[in-house]
Amino acid sequence: MLSQLQIDKKIHMAKSATERRQQFENIVAKAEREFDNNPNAYKNKLKWLAFIGYGYLFFILFLCLSFLAGLVWMAIKSTVFLLFLIKSKMIVLVLGVVYVIFRSLFIKIPEPEGLRINKKDAPALFKKVSVLRKQLKTPKIHSIILTPELNAAIHQRPRLGIFGWQKNTLILGADLLMCLNEEQAMAVIAHELGHLSGGHSKFNGWIYRIRISWMNIQHAVMNVSTVAKWVFGYFFSWYAPYFNAYSFALARANEFEADAIATKATSPEALAQALVGLEVMSESYFSGYWKNVEKQVFVQPHIDMNYFLNSHKNIQTFQLDPAKQQAIIAEKLKAKTNLQDTHPALKDRLTAIDAKPEFSFNPKTTVSEVWFTHFVANYLMPLAQDWLKDAKQYWQDTHAKGQDALNRIDELDKKTPLSEDELLEKAHLQLFLQQRKTALHTFKEVLSQNKNEPNALYHIGAYFLEKNHAKGAQFLERLLHNGDYAQEASHHLLGFYQQNNMAEEAERIQLTIDHLYDQEEALYEEVTTTHVKDDFFRTDLSKEELSELKKSVRKYDGIRHAWVCQKRLKTNPDAAMFVILFELHTNESEAATFETDYPLELNGYYTFVNIEHKKLANTIRNHTLQLF
C-alpha cells in the first residue's frame, strides 16, 4: 500500500515560493483526480499516509524512551556516567523530544467563545436541531452558542487530542438569525450538521485533527532543542505540507457533500437562498450599518449599547433594493474557487445543487423572531454588553484622534498652496476619517505635483480596482518594484486579473508575489540569525541616537554591559541591522532578563547576542561601541 502513495519526496527540497506553490497545486490536482475517479481508493491512500506520520512519531517515541531507559540504567550502574549526563544535559535533550511528541498527540483546542443558548429560551430551535440530528444520524450536539457574526459553524473539540472523544458545539451568528427565515436557516444548520453526518464523519474528523497535529508539531519543533529540530525537521518539512495538500481534496469534497446533505434535509432552493442571502445581506445591510456606526465615532464622544442593538431594530424596516441585490449577486458569482480556501465559490456551490441565485427577505419571518422568546433581552443585550466592553476604550481613543484629525485638516485648509508632504498628511487624515472619496481627490493633487509618488499611486490604484475598474491596474503596476508597496499592490492586481479571467497577467503577478515572499524569507533569515561569517561594521549612530539606545537597553535590568555594532544585510543593503552584544549580571538568566519585551529606540532591525557565545562575541567586539 505504501508504494501506491507514490510520495514525491522532492517536496522538501523546494527552495522558492513558486516551487512550493506549484508542488502544492500539483498534489491537490492529483488528489482531486483520484478522489473523482475512486473515492474509496483515495481515502485508503490518505489513511495510510496518515499512518506514516503516526508511525514516525511512535517510532521516535519508542527510540527516545528506550534510550532514556538505557541512560537511567547506566546512570544507576555508574556514578561517573551520572555526572556526565548531568553535565552534558543529554537527558534534558531527550526529554525535550519526548515532550514535543506528547504535546503534539494531545492537542489542546480551546472552547469556542459565545453566549450559550438555553433550551427554555429557544425551544423551537432545539426541537428543529433534534429532528435534524435524527434525520442525518449525527452524534450529539453538546451545546449551541450565539456569536455576533453573520455565520454558522460546527466546532469539534477533541478532549483526547488526535485520539478524539469530541465535544460538538453548534455556533450560530446573531446577524445570520436576523436575516434568514426558518427554511433558509435550517438549510444552513443542515449543512453544518452534514459535516458530522454518516459514516464519513469520523474519518474526516480524524484527518482534520491530524492536519492540525502535524502543523502543531512543526510549530513546536521550532521552539525546542536543536536535537528535536534534527529529529523532526527533515521529515515534517516534507510530510506536513504533503499531507496538507493531499488531504485538501477531501476537505473540499466535504463542503460539496455537506451541501448535498443539506438539500436532502431541506431543499436546494432553501440552501441556495441561504448562501445567496448571506452574501446579499452582508453587502446591502450589515456592511453599510457598521460603516455608519464607525463614522459616528468621530462626532459622538460617548458610546452605548444602542449602537449594537439598533442593528436588530433597523433591520425590521429594511427593504432590499432589487437592482442593488442583483448587482451584488452578479459580483459574487464572478468569484472563482481557488486553493486559498477549502470552501468552493458561490457559483460552483449553486451549480452543484442545481439551484438559481435568488434570495427573498422578510424581516417579520426571520428565525430570530420565530425561534426565540425575548431574543433582544436574553441574547442581543448580553452580546451588546460584551461588545461595549471591547469597544468603549477604542471608541474614546478614536474619537480623540478624530477630533485632532479634523482640527489639523482645518489648519491645512487655511494654507495655500500645500506642499507634497502636507497634501499626503491631509489625504491620510481623510482616510482615517473614512472620507475616502475626498482623500482620493487629495491624492490626485499629490500626483499633480509628483507623478511618481508611491503613496498616492497605491491608494488611487487600490480604489479603482475595488470598483473593478481597469484604470487602477495602471497605477499599481508602477509599484511592483517599490519595496514598500510591491506586496500589497501585487495582491490587489492578482485579485483583479483573476476575477476578470486575465490568466497570463494573473500568472505574471503570482510569480511576482512568489519572488517577494522569497525575498521576505531571506530577509527574515538574515535578521533572526547571527553568524561569525556575517559582515559586521562600526555603527554611525549619532550621540543622541546612542543615548536613546542606551536608555532602551537599560530597561533590561539583567544586562550589566552592552555594546552595539551593525550587520550588513545581503538581501536588503539599504536596511539597517543592529547587533546588541550584552553581558548579564552574575546569577541573572537570559530567559528572565528578556521575559518582558522592551522595544528599542532604533530605526531598523536589531538582535541581541549573549557574550557567552565566545566565538561570535569575539568577532562582534572588533566592531562595537560600548553603550554602558
DRENKEGU-833431 format. One record per residue (C-alpha): y, z, x; chain. Coordinates in steps of 0.02 Angstrom, whole numbers, plus 50000, padded with zeros to 5 digits. Layout:
BEGIN
     Y     Z     X unit
     Y     Z     X    A
...
//
This chain:
BEGIN
     Y     Z     X unit
 50000 50000 50000    A
 50121 50040 50141    A
 50103 49864 50211    A
 50156 49793 50042    A
 50325 49876 50058    A
 50374 49756 50199    A
 50511 49876 50250    A
 50647 49794 50353    A
 50664 49919 50494    A
 50808 49823 50567    A
 50923 49903 50438    A
 50961 50050 50553    A
 51014 49927 50688    A
 51156 49858 50584    A
 51318 49887 50678    A
 51451 49807 50571    A
 51505 49842 50393    A
 51467 49661 50349    A
 51288 49677 50411    A
 51263 49839 50316    A
 51336 49766 50156    A
 51233 49607 50167    A
 51074 49704 50201    A
 51109 49816 50052    A
 51140 49664 49941    A
 50981 49578 50003    A
 50873 49732 49973    A
 50946 49756 49798    A
 50921 49572 49756    A
 50741 49579 49817    A
 50706 49739 49719    A
 50781 49665 49560    A
 50670 49510 49575    A
 50517 49620 49599    A
 50565 49728 49450    A
 50591 49575 49339    A
 50426 49496 49393    A
 50317 49652 49387    A
 50400 49818 49342    A
 50241 49921 49370    A
 50212 49848 49544    A
 50395 49881 49588    A
 50382 50063 49531    A
 50222 50088 49630    A
 50307 50023 49788    A
 50456 50135 49754    A
 50339 50283 49731    A
 50255 50250 49898    A
 50424 50227 49981    A
 50470 50399 49913    A
 50308 50471 49985    A
 50357 50405 50157    A
 50510 50518 50153    A
 50409 50666 50089    A
 50277 50633 50220    A
 50402 50630 50361    A
 50484 50790 50301    A
 50321 50886 50284    A
 50253 50816 50448    A
 50407 50878 50543    A
 50399 51043 50448    A
 50216 51063 50497    A
 50255 51025 50680    A
 50402 51146 50680    A
 50304 51288 50601    A
 50157 51256 50716    A
 50271 51251 50867    A
 50360 51407 50806    A
 50195 51498 50784    A
 50144 51445 50960    A
 50308 51510 51033    A
 50288 51677 50944    A
 50107 51694 51006    A
 50159 51654 51186    A
 50306 51775 51174    A
 50187 51914 51119    A
 50074 51875 51266    A
 50213 51862 51396    A
 50374 51963 51412    A
 50439 51836 51538    A
 50415 51696 51411    A
 50502 51801 51278    A
 50654 51820 51390    A
 50650 51632 51422    A
 50650 51598 51235    A
 50798 51713 51207    A
 50897 51637 51349    A
 50858 51455 51308    A
 50888 51480 51120    A
 50737 51369 51086    A
 50684 51469 50934    A
 50859 51451 50861    A
 50847 51262 50878    A
 50677 51254 50794    A
 50733 51370 50655    A
 50885 51258 50629    A
 50773 51107 50597    A
 50662 51209 50478    A
 50818 51268 50386    A
 50880 51089 50363    A
 50714 51039 50286    A
 50704 51186 50166    A
 50886 51167 50115    A
 50855 50983 50077    A
 50697 51018 49975    A
 50785 51146 49866    A
 50945 51055 49819    A
 51071 51164 49730    A
 51162 51068 49594    A
 51294 51171 49504    A
 51302 51191 49316    A
 51417 51065 49233    A
 51586 51135 49182    A
 51635 51132 49000    A
 51652 51228 48838    A
 51484 51273 48760    A
 51465 51209 48581    A
 51391 51335 48460    A
 51267 51283 48328    A
 51360 51380 48193    A
 51521 51283 48228    A
 51438 51111 48232    A
 51278 51120 48128    A
 51285 50934 48085    A
 51292 50888 48270    A
 51142 50996 48315    A
 51043 50928 48167    A
 51078 50749 48219    A
 51032 50783 48402    A
 50871 50870 48347    A
 50818 50722 48239    A
 50861 50601 48379    A
 50763 50704 48505    A
 50606 50698 48398    A
 50628 50513 48367    A
 50648 50474 48552    A
 50523 50607 48611    A
 50640 50682 48739    A
 50624 50852 48825    A
 50726 50999 48764    A
 50916 50993 48770    A
 50959 51168 48830    A
 51145 51161 48793    A
 51284 51049 48729    A
 51455 51066 48808    A
 51626 50993 48772    A
 51745 50922 48903    A
 51916 50840 48879    A
 51861 50665 48936    A
 51830 50503 48842    A
 51649 50504 48894    A
 51473 50569 48865    A
 51331 50608 48986    A
 51165 50693 49013    A
 51164 50816 49157    A
 50998 50869 49233    A
 50999 51019 49347    A
 50835 51040 49443    A
 50803 51226 49462    A
 50673 51193 49597    A
 50763 51060 49696    A
 50667 50898 49717    A
 50517 50982 49633    A
 50606 50979 49465    A
 50599 51102 49318    A
 50751 51026 49236    A
 50887 51109 49135    A
 50960 50973 49022    A
 51139 50976 48961    A
 51219 50853 48842    A
 51403 50829 48886    A
 51521 50764 48752    A
 51703 50722 48780    A
 51831 50783 48653    A
 51925 50617 48665    A
 51764 50524 48626    A
 51735 50631 48471    A
 51911 50594 48412    A
 51894 50405 48410    A
 51713 50364 48358    A
 51634 50377 48187    A
 51463 50456 48160    A
 51359 50298 48184    A
 51454 50248 48342    A
 51442 50423 48415    A
 51256 50432 48376    A
 51231 50269 48472    A
 51317 50346 48625    A
 51211 50504 48614    A
 51054 50399 48589    A
 51097 50304 48750    A
 51113 50466 48846    A
 50952 50538 48773    A
 50871 50370 48812    A
 50879 50417 48995    A
 50760 50560 48954    A
 50654 50464 48830    A
 50474 50406 48850    A
 50356 50410 48997    A
 50480 50334 49119    A
 50599 50482 49117    A
 50503 50597 49233    A
 50480 50460 49362    A
 50661 50404 49350    A
 50724 50583 49363    A
 50612 50612 49513    A
 50679 50456 49601    A
 50858 50509 49559    A
 50831 50680 49637    A
 50753 50604 49792    A
 50906 50491 49815    A
 51015 50646 49812    A
 50896 50737 49929    A
 50898 50604 50064    A
 51088 50593 50062    A
 51093 50783 50069    A
 50980 50781 50222    A
 51094 50656 50310    A
 51245 50767 50275    A
 51154 50924 50332    A
 51094 50843 50493    A
 51273 50806 50544    A
 51313 50992 50539    A
 51167 51065 50636    A
 51100 51058 50812    A
 51080 50905 50922    A
 50892 50928 50912    A
 50896 50912 50722    A
 51001 50755 50739    A
 50874 50684 50859    A
 50727 50730 50744    A
 50804 50660 50585    A
 50944 50544 50638    A
 50849 50384 50680    A
 50727 50398 50535    A
 50853 50437 50399    A
 50985 50316 50463    A
 50858 50183 50413    A
 50766 50269 50271    A
 50906 50342 50162    A
 51008 50179 50148    A
 50849 50078 50118    A
 50786 50196 49983    A
 50958 50198 49900    A
 50963 50008 49898    A
 50783 49981 49842    A
 50796 50109 49701    A
 50961 50033 49642    A
 50866 49907 49536    A
 50780 50048 49442    A
 50945 50137 49410    A
 51024 49976 49343    A
 50870 49939 49236    A
 50878 50115 49165    A
 51051 50079 49093    A
 50989 49924 49002    A
 50835 50019 48944    A
 50940 50164 48878    A
 51046 50036 48783    A
 50889 49959 48707    A
 50827 50131 48655    A
 50996 50170 48576    A
 50995 50009 48473    A
 50823 50051 48403    A
 50877 50228 48361    A
 51039 50168 48279    A
 51085 49983 48283    A
 51150 49851 48405    A
 51313 49845 48307    A
 51340 50033 48320    A
 51314 50035 48508    A
 51424 49882 48532    A
 51562 49962 48427    A
 51550 50120 48533    A
 51552 50028 48700    A
 51698 49919 48650    A
 51786 50062 48560    A
 51791 50174 48713    A
 51873 50035 48813    A
 51997 49992 48675    A
 52048 50172 48636    A
 52067 50213 48819    A
 52191 50071 48844    A
 52279 50070 48675    A
 52296 50255 48637    A
 52246 50383 48769    A
 52322 50294 48918    A
 52489 50274 48830    A
 52487 50450 48760    A
 52461 50533 48929    A
 52588 50420 49014    A
 52717 50482 48889    A
 52664 50662 48924    A
 52686 50634 49111    A
 52861 50566 49082    A
 52907 50724 48987    A
 52881 50823 49148    A
 53044 50757 49218    A
 53154 50804 49070    A
 53068 50958 48999    A
 53060 51112 49113    A
 52936 51207 49005    A
 52759 51163 48954    A
 52648 51223 48813    A
 52478 51183 48738    A
 52551 51064 48610    A
 52558 50926 48739    A
 52369 50934 48742    A
 52340 50972 48558    A
 52452 50830 48499    A
 52328 50705 48567    A
 52220 50753 48418    A
 52364 50767 48295    A
 52440 50598 48339    A
 52276 50505 48331    A
 52265 50550 48146    A
 52404 50424 48110    A
 52365 50299 48249    A
 52338 50119 48196    A
 52262 49988 48309    A
 52364 49831 48338    A
 52240 49687 48308    A
 52322 49572 48436    A
 52326 49708 48569    A
 52146 49754 48530    A
 52087 49576 48557    A
 52186 49563 48719    A
 52106 49721 48785    A
 51931 49662 48737    A
 51960 49492 48817    A
 52017 49576 48978    A
 51869 49696 48982    A
 51746 49554 48954    A
 51807 49473 49116    A
 51737 49617 49220    A
 51577 49572 49312    A
 51425 49678 49352    A
 51429 49723 49537    A
 51342 49832 49665    A
 51478 49964 49665    A
 51405 50046 49508    A
 51233 50053 49429    A
 51314 50030 49258    A
 51318 49847 49204    A
 51481 49766 49148    A
 51526 49768 48964    A
 51489 49583 48938    A
 51314 49599 49010    A
 51276 49752 48904    A
 51331 49666 48744    A
 51232 49509 48789    A
 51075 49613 48820    A
 51082 49691 48646    A
 51142 49529 48565    A
 51297 49606 48486    A
 51476 49550 48461    A
 51626 49632 48549    A
 51702 49717 48397    A
 51774 49887 48354    A
 51840 49969 48197    A
 51936 50133 48197    A
 51966 50253 48054    A
 52039 50422 48108    A
 51981 50506 47948    A
 51796 50471 47983    A
 51787 50519 48167    A
 51649 50643 48211    A
 51774 50775 48265    A
 51812 50789 48078    A
 51633 50762 48016    A
 51526 50866 48135    A
 51638 51016 48172    A
 51710 51157 48070    A
 51883 51202 48136    A
 51873 51079 48281    A
 52050 51114 48338    A
 52043 51304 48328    A
 51868 51326 48401    A
 51866 51190 48533    A
 52029 51098 48564    A
 52125 51261 48577    A
 52015 51334 48717    A
 52018 51166 48807    A
 52208 51165 48790    A
 52218 51340 48864    A
 52116 51285 49015    A
 52223 51130 49033    A
 52382 51234 49027    A
 52319 51348 49167    A
 52290 51198 49280    A
 52445 51101 49227    A
 52578 51238 49222    A
 52616 51250 49409    A
 52604 51063 49431    A
 52725 51037 49286    A
 52853 51158 49356    A
 52844 51087 49532    A
 52851 50907 49471    A
 52997 50945 49356    A
 53096 51018 49501    A
 53056 50867 49610    A
 53102 50753 49466    A
 53272 50834 49448    A
 53301 50814 49635    A
 53249 50631 49622    A
 53368 50598 49477    A
 53512 50682 49570    A
 53475 50582 49728    A
 53471 50419 49630    A
 53642 50463 49556    A
 53708 50489 49733    A
 53637 50322 49791    A
 53707 50231 49639    A
 53881 50286 49689    A
 53862 50199 49858    A
 53881 50012 49882    A
 53806 49922 49966    A
 53646 50016 50004    A
 53556 49994 50169    A
 53374 49939 50176    A
 53315 50118 50205    A
 53420 50181 50060    A
 53352 50047 49944    A
 53174 50093 49993    A
 53211 50276 49961    A
 53282 50234 49791    A
 53132 50125 49745    A
 53009 50262 49789    A
 53108 50389 49690    A
 53100 50271 49541    A
 52912 50254 49565    A
 52896 50443 49567    A
 52992 50450 49403    A
 52873 50317 49333    A
 53014 50191 49316    A
 52904 50054 49384    A
 52997 49901 49319    A
 53161 49971 49383    A
 53080 50007 49551    A
 53016 49827 49555    A
 53195 49762 49546    A
 53246 49880 49686    A
 53103 49820 49796    A
 53161 49642 49765    A
 53333 49694 49829    A
 53247 49756 49986    A
 53163 49588 50011    A
 53331 49501 49990    A
 53385 49596 50147    A
 53219 49587 50240    A
 53091 49461 50175    A
 52953 49539 50281    A
 52975 49722 50232    A
 52792 49777 50205    A
 52827 49919 50083    A
 52916 49803 49962    A
 52787 49665 49985    A
 52647 49784 49940    A
 52724 49859 49783    A
 52784 49692 49714    A
 52617 49609 49751    A
 52516 49751 49675    A
 52623 49748 49517    A
 52594 49562 49488    A
 52407 49571 49523    A
 52388 49713 49398    A
 52463 49592 49273    A
 52334 49463 49335    A
 52475 49354 49400    A
 52428 49245 49550    A
 52605 49267 49616    A
 52555 49439 49679    A
 52425 49368 49798    A
 52562 49278 49896    A
 52643 49446 49935    A
 52485 49542 49978    A
 52408 49404 50085    A
 52553 49431 50205    A
 52497 49611 50232    A
 52317 49581 50287    A
 52364 49607 50470    A
 52477 49755 50438    A
 52388 49915 50493    A
 52472 50024 50363    A
 52444 49913 50212    A
 52297 49798 50251    A
 52163 49909 50173    A
 52250 49935 50006    A
 52315 49757 49997    A
 52142 49684 50029    A
 52062 49790 49891    A
 52192 49728 49766    A
 52159 49549 49820    A
 51970 49567 49811    A
 51977 49629 49632    A
 52095 49487 49582    A
 51990 49350 49663    A
 51827 49417 49592    A
 51900 49432 49417    A
 51962 49253 49423    A
 51800 49179 49494    A
 51878 49131 49660    A
 51718 49156 49759    A
 51774 49087 49928    A
 51934 49188 49928    A
 51839 49344 49874    A
 51713 49324 50015    A
 51854 49300 50142    A
 51939 49460 50084    A
 51773 49553 50081    A
 51747 49507 50264    A
 51923 49571 50299    A
 51881 49736 50214    A
 51720 49748 50314    A
 51817 49720 50475    A
 51943 49854 50427    A
 51801 49977 50393    A
 51729 49939 50565    A
 51898 49975 50643    A
 51911 50138 50546    A
 51738 50193 50602    A
 51776 50150 50783    A
 51941 50245 50775    A
 51857 50394 50691    A
 51726 50397 50830    A
 51864 50397 50962    A
 51970 50534 50885    A
 51823 50650 50845    A
 51734 50641 51013    A
 51794 50676 51189    A
 51703 50618 51347    A
 51734 50635 51533    A
 51748 50445 51544    A
 51894 50440 51420    A
 52063 50385 51485    A
 52173 50542 51491    A
 52355 50545 51542    A
 52502 50665 51552    A
 52595 50685 51387    A
 52775 50629 51369    A
 52818 50754 51230    A
 52996 50820 51238    A
 53035 51003 51272    A
 53073 51028 51088    A
 52907 50948 51036    A
 52812 51052 51163    A
 52896 51208 51098    A
 52844 51167 50918    A
 52667 51129 50976    A
 52659 51295 51068    A
 52708 51388 50909    A
 52574 51295 50811    A
 52434 51330 50934    A
 52483 51514 50947    A
 52435 51534 50764    A
 52255 51533 50825    A
 52251 51714 50881    A
 52090 51697 50979    A
 52167 51575 51104    A
 52225 51655 51266    A
 52285 51500 51361    A
 52315 51321 51305    A
 52355 51156 51389    A
 52393 50983 51319    A
 52368 50804 51376    A
 52345 50637 51291    A
 52199 50517 51274    A
 52221 50329 51266    A
 52135 50255 51114    A
 52050 50088 51140    A
 52040 50049 50954    A
 52225 50085 50922    A
 52328 50092 51083    A
 52489 50121 50985    A
 52424 50283 50905    A
 52450 50449 50993    A
 52297 50558 51027    A
 52322 50734 51095    A
 52191 50844 51177    A
 52219 51033 51171    A
 52119 51121 51306    A
 52101 51307 51269    A
 52031 51468 51340    A
 51982 51610 51223    A
 52018 51794 51243    A
 51871 51899 51303    A
 51744 51932 51164    A
 51827 51803 51049    A
 51714 51671 50971    A
 51762 51491 50941    A
 51696 51497 50763    A
 51803 51648 50718    A
 51957 51576 50803    A
 51952 51413 50705    A
 51890 51487 50541    A
 52063 51456 50469    A
 52142 51286 50500    A
 52325 51282 50554    A
 52386 51101 50563    A
 52478 51065 50725    A
 52657 51000 50731    A
 52610 50833 50808    A
 52643 50652 50764    A
 52468 50586 50795    A
 52285 50633 50808    A
 52227 50787 50901    A
 52070 50881 50951    A
 52028 51048 51034    A
 51917 51065 51188    A
 51848 51232 51249    A
 51873 51265 51435    A
 51691 51321 51441    A
 51641 51138 51440    A
 51673 51139 51625    A
 51642 50957 51672    A
 51752 50892 51533    A
 51882 51030 51558    A
 51899 50991 51743    A
 51930 50808 51703    A
 52061 50851 51572    A
 52150 50983 51680    A
 52206 50847 51801    A
 52323 50779 51666    A
 52379 50932 51569    A
 52539 51029 51541    A
 52516 51215 51507    A
 52581 51275 51340    A
 52551 51461 51370    A
//
